[in-house]
Amino acid sequence: MALSVAEGQAGTTPRTKRGLLWRMGRAKYLYLMLVPSMLFVLAFSYYPALSAIYHSFTIWSGKEARWYGLGNYRFMLRDPYLNQSWVNMIKLTLASILKMVVPLINAVFIYRLTSDRWQYRYRVLFLLPAIIPGVVGSLLWVNFFGLNGLINELLRAVGLGSLARPWLGSFDFALYALMFMGFPWPGGTTILFYLAGLMNIPGELIDAAKIDGVNGWQRFWHLELPLVMGQVKLFLVLTVIGNIQSFAGPLIMTRGGPGFATMVPGLHMFYAATQRQQMGYASAIGTFLFLLIFGLTYLNLKYVRSTVDITS
């Protein structure tokens, strides 16, 4: 009996393998159509990334690379300008995380409107600024922060002209000016994602909360916020990744200045590659940024769990 069972199990394995190969053969055209896309991904995504990792261990100016071992990484630890850029990046990241609260509050207000028509109108009004290209928005804020810009004119209009200054040219205020950019931080796209999560809350839960007599704050804190933590978690990850990678905003608005007051690692890497031709050192900074983003994302996905994740 045992021998027959073993023979039956042994006989099923080849049929299973043949079945898999047979199914792959039937879908061979689908596999073939994926090949061009995969070749482009390998050529323009994976190869540059792997090349950067290799060249991070070399002295490379774009021509012949010379092996340098961990020299670039040791220099990263001693680079005072890079160390200052890490501090600036952390401050900007914390400010961006705090800004996530504003779209969430706006989404809750829109969600609680009783009129579907006004819900739609507010969604459109909050989303309209998102059509302005990011570069154009940054240039507008450069003008707002100018000596005769909108912010200083408002200060003069209310009798606080003594506080007017070239905000982006100040060592003490340039970084805080970048944090203030985008005020009042409506985040139209973010509002839509939060609003989608709120609209997916079962109506029975809302009705039960009303019957229990919970007030608006209790409803938000104990019901709505836990059920949109999936969206909050997503935007937390994207915000941290975006700030670690960011360099376009400081490049357009301050070029990292005055001095290194608004320098961030991404911009420091950009200057190392384009101005100083230190391609190997720039590759080392890029590799470290990749490892940092990967590690933070892994920790977030593994340990920061929402109520929906826990109950599902």
Secondary structure, 3 states (H helix, E strand, C coil): CHHHHHHHHHHHHHHHHHHHHHHHHHCHHHHHHHHHHHHHHHHHHHHHHHHHHHHCCEECCCCCCEECCCHHHHHHHHCHHHHHHHHHHHHHHHHHHHHCHHHHHHHHHHHCCCCHHHHHHHHHHHHHHHHCCHHHHHHHHHHHCCCCCHHHHHHHHCCCHHHCCCHHHCCCCHHHHHHHCCCCCCCHHHHHHHHHHHHCCCHHHHHHHHHCCCCHHHHHHHHHHHHCHHHHHHHHHHHHHHHHHCCHHHHHHCCCCCCCCCCCHHHHHHHHHHCCCCHHHHHHHHHHHHHHHHHHHHHHHHHCCCHHHHHC
